[in-house]
Amino acid sequence: MKAYLKIAGIFFLLFSGNLFLNGQNRNKLTIDRIFSGHFRSESLGDIRWMKTYDGFTQRRSSSGGSEIHLFNINKNEWQVLVGSNELIPTGHSKPLRIAGFSWSEDESRLLIFTNTKRVWRRNTRGDYWVFDMKEKTLKQLGKSLPESSLMFAKFAPDNLKVAYVSNSNIYVEDLKTGSISQLTFDGTGDIINGTFDWAYEEEFDCRDGFRWSGDGEKIAFWQIDATGIKDFILINNTDSLYSYVTPVQYPKVGEDPSSAKIGVVSIEDKKVVWLKIPGDTKQHYLPRMQWIPEQDRLLVRQLNRKQNHLKIYKCSAFDGGAEIIYEEKDDAWIEIFGVDITMKGLHEDLNIVDKGEAFIFLSEKDGWRHLYKVGIDEKKELLLTDGEYDVATYYHFDQDADVIYFNASPDNATQRYLYRMSLNETRSIEKTTPGQFSGVNNYDFAPNGKYAIHTHSNANTPAVTSLIKVKTHKPLYPLVRNKDYKSQLATYDLPKVEFFQITTGDGIEMDGRMIKPESFDPSKKYPVIFYVYGEPWGQTAVDSWVGLWQLYLAQQGYVVITMDNRGTPSIKGRTWRKSIYRKIGVINSRDQAMAAKEILKWSFIDNDRIAVYGWSGGGSMTLNLLFRYPEIYKTGVAGAAVANQLYYDNIYQERYMGLPWENMEDFIEGSPITHAKNLQGNLLIVHGTGDDNVHYQNTEALINELVVHNKMFDLMVYPNVTHSLSTGKGSVLHYYTLLYNYISEHTPPGGIE
C-alpha cells in the first residue's frame, strides 16, 4: 500500500502540482505566488489618534517618499497633513523615509524616526528629526551623537524638549537652543539606562525604558545591570573571508537574570532618586512602570523570580519610598500582559481612573480573567466583571456613563467580540458587535472613547477595517476593504475552513480548525497535516483569516488541522491555561496526540499518512509528537525547536516550568531530546544558525542524540538566519517549498479508495 501511495503522490505532483507552479492553472494556488507578493492584501498599519483634528494620522508612501496623512472624522475624508516635499532636509535631494512617528502633546511638532537599525528582533535605533507644523522646519536631533544610535525619542509634556537614549545613556535636547544635556553617565555594554537587555525585551515586551513626568521636570527610567550575564556566541561563517562572532547576553534557565532598578532623574540638576523597592534585584523582575497622572508618584509592578507573586508599589519620586498597594499570588504564574496575547497585542500600562485615585487591572484570581478596580490610596478592590468567562482585552472606561468596554467570547473561545457593561446597580452586559461580524473582532479605541477602528475577519474572509461610532457600532468610514485581494481570491478555487470540537480519551474537549480538500469525497481516505504550536504564547484554532498557505495544502489533497491543547491562551478559564505548569512538552503533546487518536477514527482519514509541522514552540511540539507518539505521527518538519528546555531563556521557561533546582526532572521529561531515541518516522530538522532566540545549539545537541541512537533524519540549515526566516534572502520561499516537498514525498497527498 505504501508503494502505491508513493506512486500516486508522484503522479499527483507531476500532473497537477507542476502545472500549478508553472502558473498554467490560475484556479490553483502556488507556493511561488503565495510568497512572491503576487497577492495584495492590505492592512491599516500603525496609526496615531489626534485631538486637534478629531481623527487619526498614518504614515503612507507616495511617489516622492513618505507622508503623514490625516483622517478627519468631522469631514469624513483623508487629507495630506505633512507632504513628502516638506520632509527634505537642507542639503538633501530626497525626503526622509519614515519608519515611525509621534506627536507632541499639543500636536504642533512631529517626531520622525528614520535610518533605522536592528536591535535583536526589531529596528529600535536610528535617527530622529523634528518637523515644526507651524514654521515648516525640519531639524535633526542628536547630531553630535553617532549615526543611527538614538532610541525611543519622545517629547516632553511642555513640547519644548525631547529625550532619547544613545549608547545606554539618556539625553535631553532643547528644541529652541539645540543644546543636548546628558542625564546618565554610567551606561555601558553591561549597565543599560533607558532600555533593556535581550531577555526583558523578548519575554516582557520591554523596549522603551523611560517615562517623562507629567510636569516635564523629571524622567523615570529603568537601569538594567547585565554584569555577569554570560554571552552566547553566534558564529557567522559566510559574510566575510574569515568567520566572526556576535556575542549575545543571554541568561539561560537556572542562570541569574539581569538585575533591574528604577531611578527618577531631575532634568535641572541631573540628580537621581532610586526607588526603594524591596527584594533581591537578581531574584525579582520589574516588568512595568508608569507615572500617576499629575502626581509625583509612580506605579511599579514587581514579580518574583518564579513569576507567581505580584506586588504593585506606589512610589515617591521625591525620596524613592515604596508602598505595596496590591498583592497577588498564584500556584502557577501570574500573567502581566493586559491585553489578549492570542490576538498579538502586548504591552499596556494600567488604566488610571477616578482622577488618579484608582486603576483598572486584569486578574485570574477567581478562576477567570476579570477586571478589577483598585484604589491607589485606599487599596480597596472592586470586581467589575463577573461570571464564568474571560475578558480577553480591556479597551475603555467611560466614567461619565459608568460603562466599560472589553473584548470577550463566552460561548466560543475561537472568536472575539466587543462587549459593553454598565457598572450601575443593574450590571447589565451587552454584546455590541453586530451579528454579521462572526469571527474575530479587534478594536482600537480613540482616547475619548467615542470612536474606534474595528477590524474583522473570520477563517474564510480576509480582514476588513472600518471606523465606527462606539456607542452604536455604526460604521462611519471603510478604511481597509481588501477589495482587490478578495477579487484575486475569487478567481481561485479555495476550500472552506470549518471548526470542530473533539473530546479526548482523557475527557479534554479541544477546539479544532480543519480544511478539507476542495474536491473532498467522504468515501475516500485522505492524509492529514497537523499544524501545531501548543505553548502558552499562542492559540492557533482561531476564527480569523486562515491565510493562503494552509489553503494551498488542502488544495493539494490534504486534510489540514490545527487544535488548541491545554496550556494555550484560549479564553477558557485559568485552569485550562495553567494546567500546563511544569508540564510543557508533556500535557500539551499528550492532548494533541490523544485528539489525533480520535481524529484517526474518522472514516475519511488515512492512518498511514499523518504529518505534523511547526515553528519555535511548534517545532518543539513536532519533535515531542514524533518521539513520544511514533505510532501516530509518521512525518514531521520541526523548525527552530527548543530541543532541551535548559537551553532556553530563564524568563520564559522558568515562568511556565519553575526553577530547575526545585524540579529538574520536569525540565528533562518535557524536553524532546530526552525522547529522541524513540524516533521511527521521517524527521526534517530546520534551523537558522543566527537564531538569537532559540539557539542553533538545540539542533546540534539533538543531532548528537539522534546519532547516538542511530536514528536517521534530514537537516536544513539556513546560515546566519535568525528566528525569523525573513531575515535571510529567499529563505521564506525556500522553507515552504522544502516543507511541502518533504511532506509530500513521505506523506503523499490525495484521497484513495
HUZI-V104820 format. One record per residue. N is the residue number from 1. RES is the residue in three letters. PSI is psi in whole degrees, -180 to 180 (999 if undefined). OMEGA is omega in whole degrees, -180 to 180 (none if undefined). Layout:
BEGIN
<<N & RES & PSI & OMEGA> <N & RES & PSI & OMEGA>>
END
This chain:
BEGIN
<<1 & MET & -40 & -180> <2 & LYS & -37 & 178> <3 & ALA & -41 & 178> <4 & TYR & -42 & -179> <5 & LEU & -40 & -179> <6 & LYS & -43 & 178> <7 & ILE & -43 & 179> <8 & ALA & -40 & 179> <9 & GLY & -43 & 179> <10 & ILE & -42 & 178> <11 & PHE & -44 & -180> <12 & PHE & -44 & -180> <13 & LEU & -43 & -177> <14 & LEU & -41 & -172> <15 & PHE & 1 & 174> <16 & SER & -54 & -177> <17 & GLY & -45 & -179> <18 & ASN & -37 & 177> <19 & LEU & -40 & -180> <20 & PHE & -46 & -176> <21 & LEU & -29 & 178> <22 & ASN & -1 & 176> <23 & GLY & 22 & -177> <24 & GLN & -7 & 178> <25 & ASN & 101 & -174> <26 & ARG & -9 & -179> <27 & ASN & 2 & 179> <28 & LYS & 141 & 174> <29 & LEU & 155 & 172> <30 & THR & 155 & 178> <31 & ILE & -42 & 180> <32 & ASP & -47 & -178> <33 & ARG & -37 & -178> <34 & ILE & -40 & -171> <35 & PHE & 10 & -179> <36 & SER & -4 & -175> <37 & GLY & 8 & 180> <38 & HIS & -39 & 180> <39 & PHE & 134 & -171> <40 & ARG & 75 & 175> <41 & SER & 155 & -178> <42 & GLU & 156 & 170> <43 & SER & 160 & -176> <44 & LEU & -36 & -178> <45 & GLY & -168 & -175> <46 & ASP & 133 & 179> <47 & ILE & 161 & 175> <48 & ARG & 119 & 176> <49 & TRP & 144 & -178> <50 & MET & 161 & 175> <51 & LYS & -42 & -176> <52 & THR & -40 & -174> <53 & TYR & -2 & -176> <54 & ASP & 64 & -179> <55 & GLY & -154 & 180> <56 & PHE & 158 & -180> <57 & THR & 159 & -176> <58 & GLN & 144 & 172> <59 & ARG & 133 & 177> <60 & ARG & 151 & 177> <61 & SER & 147 & 176> <62 & SER & 175 & -180> <63 & SER & -28 & -179> <64 & GLY & -12 & -177> <65 & GLY & -141 & 180> <66 & SER & 147 & 178> <67 & GLU & 163 & 172> <68 & ILE & 120 & 180> <69 & HIS & 147 & 179> <70 & LEU & 132 & 166> <71 & PHE & 113 & -179> <72 & ASN & 112 & -176> <73 & ILE & -39 & -178> <74 & ASN & -35 & 179> <75 & LYS & -11 & 179> <76 & ASN & 46 & -178> <77 & GLU & 158 & 173> <78 & TRP & 147 & 174> <79 & GLN & 153 & 178> <80 & VAL & 121 & -180> <81 & LEU & -42 & 176> <82 & VAL & 112 & -177> <83 & GLY & 159 & -179> <84 & SER & -29 & 179> <85 & ASN & -20 & 178> <86 & GLU & -8 & -175> <87 & LEU & 31 & 176> <88 & ILE & 111 & -180> <89 & PRO & 152 & 177> <90 & THR & 132 & -179> <91 & GLY & -3 & 179> <92 & HIS & 157 & 179> <93 & SER & -14 & -177> <94 & LYS & 149 & 179> <95 & PRO & 162 & 176> <96 & LEU & 143 & 172> <97 & ARG & 114 & -174> <98 & ILE & 116 & 174> <99 & ALA & -28 & 178> <100 & GLY & 162 & -179> <101 & PHE & 159 & 175> <102 & SER & 166 & -176> <103 & TRP & 150 & 170> <104 & SER & 163 & -177> <105 & GLU & -39 & 180> <106 & ASP & 5 & 177> <107 & GLU & 26 & 177> <108 & SER & -14 & -179> <109 & ARG & 147 & -179> <110 & LEU & 129 & 178> <111 & LEU & 126 & -174> <112 & ILE & 130 & 178> <113 & PHE & 127 & -175> <114 & THR & 175 & 178> <115 & ASN & 52 & -169> <116 & THR & 157 & 177> <117 & LYS & 152 & -176> <118 & ARG & 137 & 167> <119 & VAL & 109 & -173> <120 & TRP & -108 & -171> <121 & ARG & -19 & -174> <122 & ARG & 158 & 176> <123 & ASN & 93 & -175> <124 & THR & 7 & 172> <125 & ARG & 151 & -177> <126 & GLY & -151 & 177> <127 & ASP & 150 & 178> <128 & TYR & 141 & 176> <129 & TRP & 150 & 176> <130 & VAL & 127 & 175> <131 & PHE & 124 & 179> <132 & ASP & 118 & -175> <133 & MET & -33 & -179> <134 & LYS & -49 & -176> <135 & GLU & -16 & -178> <136 & LYS & 41 & 179> <137 & THR & 154 & -178> <138 & LEU & 127 & -175> <139 & LYS & 133 & 177> <140 & GLN & 140 & 177> <141 & LEU & 155 & 173> <142 & GLY & 39 & -176> <143 & LYS & -26 & -180> <144 & SER & -5 & -179> <145 & LEU & 162 & -177> <146 & PRO & 149 & 179> <147 & GLU & 141 & 178> <148 & SER & 38 & 180> <149 & SER & -7 & -176> <150 & LEU & 143 & -179> <151 & MET & 138 & 167> <152 & PHE & 37 & 180> <153 & ALA & 142 & 176> <154 & LYS & 148 & -178> <155 & PHE & 147 & 168> <156 & ALA & 158 & 179> <157 & PRO & -25 & 179> <158 & ASP & 0 & 176> <159 & ASN & 7 & -174> <160 & LEU & -8 & -178> <161 & LYS & 160 & 174> <162 & VAL & 135 & 174> <163 & ALA & 150 & 178> <164 & TYR & 170 & 177> <165 & VAL & 140 & 171> <166 & SER & 126 & 179> <167 & ASN & 47 & 173> <168 & SER & 18 & 172> <169 & ASN & 157 & -177> <170 & ILE & 137 & 180> <171 & TYR & 155 & 172> <172 & VAL & 135 & -180> <173 & GLU & 131 & 177> <174 & ASP & 124 & -175> <175 & LEU & -24 & 179> <176 & LYS & -48 & -174> <177 & THR & -21 & -176> <178 & GLY & 3 & -179> <179 & SER & 140 & -179> <180 & ILE & 128 & -179> <181 & SER & 124 & 178> <182 & GLN & 128 & -175> <183 & LEU & -31 & 176> <184 & THR & 151 & -171> <185 & PHE & -1 & -175> <186 & ASP & 9 & -179> <187 & GLY & 132 & 179> <188 & THR & -166 & 174> <189 & GLY & -23 & -180> <190 & ASP & -38 & 178> <191 & ILE & 118 & -172> <192 & ILE & 115 & 178> <193 & ASN & 132 & 172> <194 & GLY & 1 & 172> <195 & THR & -161 & -167> <196 & PHE & 169 & 175> <197 & ASP & -179 & -176> <198 & TRP & -47 & -172> <199 & ALA & -44 & 177> <200 & TYR & -42 & -179> <201 & GLU & -46 & -175> <202 & GLU & -44 & -169> <203 & GLU & -19 & 176> <204 & PHE & 1 & -177> <205 & ASP & 36 & 179> <206 & CYS & 119 & 178> <207 & ARG & -59 & 178> <208 & ASP & 115 & -170> <209 & GLY & 29 & 174> <210 & PHE & 158 & -177> <211 & ARG & 132 & 173> <212 & TRP & 143 & 169> <213 & SER & 161 & -177> <214 & GLY & -29 & -180> <215 & ASP & -2 & 178> <216 & GLY & 13 & -178> <217 & GLU & -12 & -176> <218 & LYS & 162 & 173> <219 & ILE & 126 & 173> <220 & ALA & 139 & -175> <221 & PHE & 153 & 172> <222 & TRP & 144 & 166> <223 & GLN & 119 & 178> <224 & ILE & 129 & 177> <225 & ASP & 103 & -178> <226 & ALA & 14 & 177> <227 & THR & 129 & 180> <228 & GLY & -13 & 176> <229 & ILE & 125 & -176> <230 & LYS & 148 & 177> <231 & ASP & 134 & 165> <232 & PHE & 131 & -172> <233 & ILE & 121 & 172> <234 & LEU & 130 & -176> <235 & ILE & 126 & 178> <236 & ASN & 114 & -177> <237 & ASN & -2 & -168> <238 & THR & -15 & -173> <239 & ASP & 4 & 176> <240 & SER & 170 & -178> <241 & LEU & -40 & 176> <242 & TYR & 143 & 180> <243 & SER & 154 & 175> <244 & TYR & 166 & -174> <245 & VAL & 152 & 173> <246 & THR & 113 & 179> <247 & PRO & 139 & 178> <248 & VAL & 120 & 176> <249 & GLN & 110 & -169> <250 & TYR & 106 & 179> <251 & PRO & 112 & -180> <252 & LYS & 171 & -179> <253 & VAL & 132 & 178> <254 & GLY & -17 & 177> <255 & GLU & 146 & 177> <256 & ASP & 140 & 175> <257 & PRO & 171 & 170> <258 & SER & 149 & 174> <259 & SER & 153 & -178> <260 & ALA & 140 & 171> <261 & LYS & 166 & -176> <262 & ILE & 131 & 178> <263 & GLY & 159 & 174> <264 & VAL & 116 & -176> <265 & VAL & 136 & 178> <266 & SER & 132 & 179> <267 & ILE & -35 & -174> <268 & GLU & -51 & -174> <269 & ASP & -1 & 176> <270 & LYS & 15 & 177> <271 & LYS & 143 & -178> <272 & VAL & 130 & 171> <273 & VAL & 120 & 180> <274 & TRP & 132 & 180> <275 & LEU & 134 & -174> <276 & LYS & 64 & 180> <277 & ILE & 123 & -174> <278 & PRO & 161 & 173> <279 & GLY & 151 & 176> <280 & ASP & 120 & -175> <281 & THR & -18 & 177> <282 & LYS & -4 & 178> <283 & GLN & 13 & 177> <284 & HIS & 156 & 176> <285 & TYR & 152 & 174> <286 & LEU & 79 & -171> <287 & PRO & -14 & -178> <288 & ARG & 143 & 178> <289 & MET & 143 & 178> <290 & GLN & 154 & 173> <291 & TRP & 147 & 167> <292 & ILE & 124 & -175> <293 & PRO & 136 & 176> <294 & GLU & 27 & 177> <295 & GLN & 159 & 174> <296 & ASP & 42 & 179> <297 & ARG & 154 & -180> <298 & LEU & 156 & 170> <299 & LEU & 128 & -179> <300 & VAL & 132 & 177> <301 & ARG & 132 & 180> <302 & GLN & 136 & 174> <303 & LEU & 144 & 173> <304 & ASN & 173 & -176> <305 & ARG & -40 & -179> <306 & LYS & -10 & 177> <307 & GLN & 33 & 176> <308 & ASN & 11 & 178> <309 & HIS & 110 & -178> <310 & LEU & 136 & 171> <311 & LYS & 136 & 173> <312 & ILE & 123 & -177> <313 & TYR & 142 & 167> <314 & LYS & 120 & -171> <315 & CYS & 146 & 179> <316 & SER & 132 & 176> <317 & ALA & -13 & -178> <318 & PHE & -51 & -176> <319 & ASP & 0 & 178> <320 & GLY & 3 & -179> <321 & GLY & 141 & -177> <322 & ALA & 130 & -179> <323 & GLU & 131 & 178> <324 & ILE & 127 & 176> <325 & ILE & -11 & 178> <326 & TYR & 141 & -180> <327 & GLU & 142 & -179> <328 & GLU & 141 & 177> <329 & LYS & 156 & -180> <330 & ASP & 148 & 178> <331 & ASP & -20 & 180> <332 & ALA & -99 & 176> <333 & TRP & 165 & 177> <334 & ILE & 128 & -179> <335 & GLU & 122 & -179> <336 & ILE & -12 & -177> <337 & PHE & 126 & -172> <338 & GLY & -6 & 179> <339 & VAL & 176 & -171> <340 & ASP & 105 & -178> <341 & ILE & -20 & 174> <342 & THR & -36 & -179> <343 & MET & 11 & 172> <344 & LYS & 12 & 171> <345 & GLY & 149 & -176> <346 & LEU & -107 & -163> <347 & HIS & 129 & 176> <348 & GLU & 143 & 172> <349 & ASP & 165 & 170> <350 & LEU & 141 & 178> <351 & ASN & 112 & -178> <352 & ILE & 128 & -173> <353 & VAL & -177 & 177> <354 & ASP & 45 & 177> <355 & LYS & 42 & 176> <356 & GLY & 10 & -177> <357 & GLU & -11 & -177> <358 & ALA & 166 & 174> <359 & PHE & 157 & 179> <360 & ILE & 137 & -168> <361 & PHE & 144 & 176> <362 & LEU & 134 & 179> <363 & SER & 151 & 177> <364 & GLU & 16 & -168> <365 & LYS & -17 & 176> <366 & ASP & 12 & 179> <367 & GLY & -13 & 178> <368 & TRP & 156 & -178> <369 & ARG & 105 & -174> <370 & HIS & 163 & 180> <371 & LEU & 135 & 177> <372 & TYR & 149 & 169> <373 & LYS & 127 & -175> <374 & VAL & 128 & 178> <375 & GLY & 134 & -178> <376 & ILE & -40 & 179> <377 & ASP & -44 & -178> <378 & GLU & -23 & 177> <379 & LYS & 17 & 177> <380 & LYS & 145 & 180> <381 & GLU & 139 & 176> <382 & LEU & 120 & 176> <383 & LEU & 121 & -177> <384 & LEU & -45 & 178> <385 & THR & 152 & -174> <386 & ASP & 148 & 177> <387 & GLY & 173 & -177> <388 & GLU & 68 & 175> <389 & TYR & 162 & 180> <390 & ASP & 140 & 166> <391 & VAL & 118 & -179> <392 & ALA & -45 & -177> <393 & THR & 136 & 173> <394 & TYR & 132 & -176> <395 & TYR & -55 & -168> <396 & HIS & 146 & 175> <397 & PHE & 112 & 177> <398 & ASP & 97 & -174> <399 & GLN & -30 & 179> <400 & ASP & -42 & -179> <401 & ALA & -7 & -177> <402 & ASP & 50 & -178> <403 & VAL & 140 & 180> <404 & ILE & 141 & -179> <405 & TYR & 136 & 179> <406 & PHE & 168 & 180> <407 & ASN & 137 & -179> <408 & ALA & 175 & 173> <409 & SER & 79 & -173> <410 & PRO & -26 & -173> <411 & ASP & -11 & -176> <412 & ASN & 106 & -174> <413 & ALA & -9 & 179> <414 & THR & -5 & -174> <415 & GLN & 172 & 178> <416 & ARG & 138 & -180> <417 & TYR & 158 & 177> <418 & LEU & 131 & 177> <419 & TYR & 150 & 176> <420 & ARG & 132 & -180> <421 & MET & 128 & 175> <422 & SER & 133 & -177> <423 & LEU & 14 & 176> <424 & ASN & -168 & -174> <425 & GLU & -30 & -177> <426 & THR & -27 & -178> <427 & ARG & 40 & -179> <428 & SER & 142 & -180> <429 & ILE & 139 & -174> <430 & GLU & 131 & 173> <431 & LYS & 119 & -174> <432 & THR & -16 & 175> <433 & THR & 124 & -179> <434 & PRO & 155 & -174> <435 & GLY & -26 & -178> <436 & GLN & -8 & -178> <437 & PHE & 52 & 178> <438 & SER & 133 & -179> <439 & GLY & -138 & -180> <440 & VAL & 128 & -179> <441 & ASN & 125 & 177> <442 & ASN & 151 & -174> <443 & TYR & 141 & 172> <444 & ASP & 104 & -174> <445 & PHE & 140 & 168> <446 & ALA & 151 & -179> <447 & PRO & -32 & -180> <448 & ASN & -6 & 177> <449 & GLY & 1 & -178> <450 & LYS & -32 & -176> <451 & TYR & 161 & 175> <452 & ALA & 154 & 172> <453 & ILE & 120 & -174> <454 & HIS & 123 & 176> <455 & THR & 127 & -178> <456 & HIS & 141 & 167> <457 & SER & 164 & 165> <458 & ASN & 180 & -171> <459 & ALA & -27 & -178> <460 & ASN & 1 & -174> <461 & THR & 123 & 176> <462 & PRO & 161 & -174> <463 & ALA & 142 & 169> <464 & VAL & 147 & -176> <465 & THR & 135 & -179> <466 & SER & 154 & 168> <467 & LEU & 130 & -179> <468 & ILE & 159 & 168> <469 & LYS & 121 & -168> <470 & VAL & -46 & -172> <471 & LYS & -37 & -177> <472 & THR & -8 & -172> <473 & HIS & 25 & 180> <474 & LYS & 126 & 177> <475 & PRO & 132 & -179> <476 & LEU & -33 & -177> <477 & TYR & 132 & 176> <478 & PRO & 126 & -177> <479 & LEU & -43 & 176> <480 & VAL & 115 & 180> <481 & ARG & -22 & -173> <482 & ASN & 37 & -177> <483 & LYS & -47 & -179> <484 & ASP & -40 & 179> <485 & TYR & -45 & 179> <486 & LYS & -36 & 178> <487 & SER & -41 & 176> <488 & GLN & -49 & -176> <489 & LEU & -29 & -179> <490 & ALA & -20 & 179> <491 & THR & -2 & 180> <492 & TYR & 148 & 177> <493 & ASP & 92 & -175> <494 & LEU & 133 & 176> <495 & PRO & 161 & -180> <496 & LYS & 149 & 178> <497 & VAL & 138 & 178> <498 & GLU & 161 & -179> <499 & PHE & 153 & 178> <500 & PHE & 164 & 171> <501 & GLN & 140 & -177> <502 & ILE & 140 & -180> <503 & THR & 126 & -178> <504 & THR & 172 & 176> <505 & GLY & -18 & 176> <506 & ASP & 0 & -180> <507 & GLY & 17 & 180> <508 & ILE & 122 & 178> <509 & GLU & 122 & -176> <510 & MET & 144 & 174> <511 & ASP & 141 & 178> <512 & GLY & 153 & 175> <513 & ARG & 134 & -173> <514 & MET & 142 & 172> <515 & ILE & 121 & 178> <516 & LYS & 157 & 176> <517 & PRO & 148 & -174> <518 & GLU & -33 & 179> <519 & SER & 42 & -175> <520 & PHE & 132 & 178> <521 & ASP & 109 & -175> <522 & PRO & -14 & 179> <523 & SER & -9 & -180> <524 & LYS & 168 & 177> <525 & LYS & 133 & -174> <526 & TYR & 152 & 173> <527 & PRO & 157 & 179> <528 & VAL & 137 & 167> <529 & ILE & 118 & 175> <530 & PHE & 126 & 170> <531 & TYR & 128 & -173> <532 & VAL & 152 & 164> <533 & TYR & -83 & 165> <534 & GLY & 8 & 177> <535 & GLU & 174 & -173> <536 & PRO & 2 & -177> <537 & TRP & 19 & 178> <538 & GLY & 142 & 175> <539 & GLN & 129 & -174> <540 & THR & -32 & -178> <541 & ALA & 68 & -179> <542 & VAL & 152 & -176> <543 & ASP & 56 & 173> <544 & SER & 166 & -174> <545 & TRP & 124 & -171> <546 & VAL & -20 & -176> <547 & GLY & 179 & -170> <548 & LEU & -25 & -174> <549 & TRP & -50 & -179> <550 & GLN & -29 & 174> <551 & LEU & -39 & 177> <552 & TYR & -46 & -180> <553 & LEU & -41 & 178> <554 & ALA & -38 & 178> <555 & GLN & -31 & -179> <556 & GLN & -14 & 177> <557 & GLY & 23 & 179> <558 & TYR & 149 & 163> <559 & VAL & 120 & -176> <560 & VAL & 125 & -173> <561 & ILE & 139 & 167> <562 & THR & 144 & -177> <563 & MET & 154 & 178> <564 & ASP & 118 & 179> <565 & ASN & 175 & 172> <566 & ARG & 144 & -179> <567 & GLY & -19 & 174> <568 & THR & 156 & -175> <569 & PRO & 44 & 176> <570 & SER & 147 & -177> <571 & ILE & 69 & -179> <572 & LYS & 18 & 178> <573 & GLY & 161 & -176> <574 & ARG & -43 & -176> <575 & THR & -42 & 178> <576 & TRP & -49 & -174> <577 & ARG & -36 & -170> <578 & LYS & 5 & 175> <579 & SER & -15 & -179> <580 & ILE & -5 & -176> <581 & TYR & 127 & -178> <582 & ARG & 12 & -177> <583 & LYS & 24 & 174> <584 & ILE & 134 & -177> <585 & GLY & -19 & -178> <586 & VAL & -67 & -178> <587 & ILE & -44 & -176> <588 & ASN & -41 & 179> <589 & SER & -35 & 178> <590 & ARG & -44 & 178> <591 & ASP & -46 & -180> <592 & GLN & -45 & -177> <593 & ALA & -41 & -180> <594 & MET & -35 & 175> <595 & ALA & -41 & 177> <596 & ALA & -37 & 178> <597 & LYS & -40 & 178> <598 & GLU & -38 & 179> <599 & ILE & -35 & 179> <600 & LEU & -15 & 177> <601 & LYS & -14 & 180> <602 & TRP & 141 & -172> <603 & SER & -24 & -176> <604 & PHE & 10 & -179> <605 & ILE & 132 & 177> <606 & ASP & 107 & -175> <607 & ASN & -18 & -180> <608 & ASP & -5 & -178> <609 & ARG & 77 & -178> <610 & ILE & 119 & -179> <611 & ALA & 159 & -179> <612 & VAL & 145 & 176> <613 & TYR & 158 & 177> <614 & GLY & 168 & -177> <615 & TRP & 143 & 178> <616 & SER & -118 & 175> <617 & GLY & -32 & 176> <618 & GLY & -30 & 174> <619 & GLY & -42 & 176> <620 & SER & -43 & 179> <621 & MET & -42 & 179> <622 & THR & -46 & 178> <623 & LEU & -47 & -179> <624 & ASN & -39 & -179> <625 & LEU & -43 & 179> <626 & LEU & -39 & -176> <627 & PHE & -37 & -175> <628 & ARG & -31 & -174> <629 & TYR & 59 & -177> <630 & PRO & -18 & 178> <631 & GLU & -16 & -179> <632 & ILE & -53 & -170> <633 & TYR & 122 & -174> <634 & LYS & -28 & -177> <635 & THR & 139 & 179> <636 & GLY & 146 & 174> <637 & VAL & 112 & -175> <638 & ALA & 116 & -178> <639 & GLY & 131 & 173> <640 & ALA & 50 & -173> <641 & ALA & 146 & 168> <642 & VAL & 104 & -179> <643 & ALA & -32 & 179> <644 & ASN & 116 & -175> <645 & GLN & -23 & 179> <646 & LEU & -10 & 179> <647 & TYR & -7 & -176> <648 & TYR & 174 & -175> <649 & ASP & 154 & -173> <650 & ASN & -38 & -175> <651 & ILE & -48 & -179> <652 & TYR & -55 & -170> <653 & GLN & -37 & 179> <654 & GLU & -28 & 177> <655 & ARG & -43 & -173> <656 & TYR & -14 & -175> <657 & MET & -10 & -177> <658 & GLY & -166 & -177> <659 & LEU & 131 & -170> <660 & PRO & -28 & 179> <661 & TRP & -10 & 176> <662 & GLU & -33 & -176> <663 & ASN & 56 & -179> <664 & MET & -33 & -177> <665 & GLU & -31 & 179> <666 & ASP & -40 & 178> <667 & PHE & -41 & -179> <668 & ILE & -46 & -178> <669 & GLU & -36 & -177> <670 & GLY & -11 & -177> <671 & SER & 130 & 180> <672 & PRO & -36 & -176> <673 & ILE & -28 & 179> <674 & THR & -28 & -173> <675 & HIS & 11 & -176> <676 & ALA & -28 & -179> <677 & LYS & -15 & -177> <678 & ASN & 1 & -177> <679 & LEU & 131 & 176> <680 & GLN & -32 & -174> <681 & GLY & -158 & -178> <682 & ASN & 127 & -177> <683 & LEU & 127 & 171> <684 & LEU & 122 & 177> <685 & ILE & 132 & -179> <686 & VAL & 134 & 179> <687 & HIS & 150 & 172> <688 & GLY & 135 & -177> <689 & THR & -17 & 179> <690 & GLY & 17 & -178> <691 & ASP & 109 & 179> <692 & ASP & -4 & -178> <693 & ASN & -70 & 173> <694 & VAL & 104 & -171> <695 & HIS & 146 & 177> <696 & TYR & -19 & 173> <697 & GLN & -39 & 180> <698 & ASN & -45 & -178> <699 & THR & -41 & -180> <700 & GLU & -38 & 177> <701 & ALA & -40 & 179> <702 & LEU & -40 & 177> <703 & ILE & -48 & 180> <704 & ASN & -43 & -178> <705 & GLU & -41 & 178> <706 & LEU & -38 & 179> <707 & VAL & -42 & 179> <708 & VAL & -38 & -177> <709 & HIS & 12 & 177> <710 & ASN & 40 & 179> <711 & LYS & 130 & -179> <712 & MET & 143 & -179> <713 & PHE & 171 & 176> <714 & ASP & 156 & -173> <715 & LEU & 136 & 172> <716 & MET & 119 & -180> <717 & VAL & 132 & 175> <718 & TYR & 106 & -177> <719 & PRO & 128 & 174> <720 & ASN & 3 & 177> <721 & VAL & 138 & -177> <722 & THR & -164 & 179> <723 & HIS & -22 & 176> <724 & SER & 118 & -179> <725 & LEU & -27 & -175> <726 & SER & -12 & 179> <727 & THR & -10 & 177> <728 & GLY & 130 & -179> <729 & LYS & 121 & 179> <730 & GLY & -2 & -172> <731 & SER & -36 & -178> <732 & VAL & -51 & 179> <733 & LEU & -43 & -179> <734 & HIS & -44 & -178> <735 & TYR & -48 & -177> <736 & TYR & -32 & 174> <737 & THR & -45 & 177> <738 & LEU & -45 & 180> <739 & LEU & -48 & -179> <740 & TYR & -45 & -178> <741 & ASN & -39 & -178> <742 & TYR & -46 & -179> <743 & ILE & -43 & -177> <744 & SER & -28 & 177> <745 & GLU & -43 & -175> <746 & HIS & -19 & 178> <747 & THR & 79 & -173> <748 & PRO & 144 & -179> <749 & PRO & 170 & 172> <750 & GLY & 152 & 178> <751 & GLY & 146 & 176> <752 & ILE & 157 & -180> <753 & GLU & 999 & none>>
END
